[in-house]
């Protein structure tokens, strides 16, 4: 199956959502509330989830969606709901104020604030190993989003437990695939970059990048991982120490002979950066025995890296299992590397973790 329609709808839906998220990103106050697990969620998260789910349901009404957010808190806060509704109404793919054909493909604007809340809550699938299920993270890297760093809008289609389509919208990464790996978004130095890139992949068809736009999709280009000598490799890791063991990762880099400092970056922007060769390795090692990864944090990025020539496994060398519900319940940690470097990297990862 080519998944051509799925890829186009996902790419357009993510692109439209980034119009909303960037508007919120540029505001000093981002309408933050706390979830039960104390993690932050912004008005951008809610608005982006509504827009993307509406587009999926318009085109694939029978598909299920595993979304990170749900609308119960909003239903108790009408003022916040109206603030999000204003953003959602204004976020559309358009040219000179005229609704584009691409916008119509997504179903056009949502009809009301109640329809918006219902769309957010339609991301309530339990996931699993059967059927067509979309995994959605409307703003991956919310803490990075709040501090003015990297973030990503992430969407993947999983069919019978296997990721088939993956799309990442990274508004703050450089469009130039050859730009050096950096978490910086300021452009205050000598290097100034056009920013906003859309990464995409379909299983068996390779990976691509293209600039984010405001109408239809812009021209794309193929991307591929680099294959440097291990001592010359650069690696990404999470900013948050609660997500990834920085100490173990430093030991692994040292044992591999890597001398470059790691680049700490929020969100699945790390997957996109590695896939296009800006970085080489991505390590996300478990910080506790109880921490479980969510499928929406990895599904799109893992496919894009695999299609760009990389290998993505857990810290024990096992394939990521996206058929276990809303989490990667059978996996611990994440290791991403080019095929040529992966065998050496995973052996060092195992040795460091087994010595603990």
Secondary structure, 3 states (H helix, E strand, C coil): CCCHHHHHHHHHHHHHHHHHHHHHHCCCCCCCEECCCCCEECHHHHHHHHHHHHHHHHHCCCCEEEECCCCHHHHCCHHHHHHHHHHHHHCCCEECCEECHHHHHCCCCCCCHHHHHHHHHCCECCCCCCCEEEEEEEEECHHHHHHCCCCEEEEEEEECCEEEEEEEEEEEEECCCCCCCCCCCCCCCCCCCCEEEEEEEECCCCEEEEECCCCCCCCEEEECCCCCCHHHCCEEECCCCCCCCHHHHHHHHHHHCCCCCCEECCCCHHHHHHHCCCCCEEEECCCCCCCCCEHHHCHHHHHHHHHCCEEEECCCCCECCCCCCCECCCCCCEEEEEHHHHHHHHHHHHHHHHCC
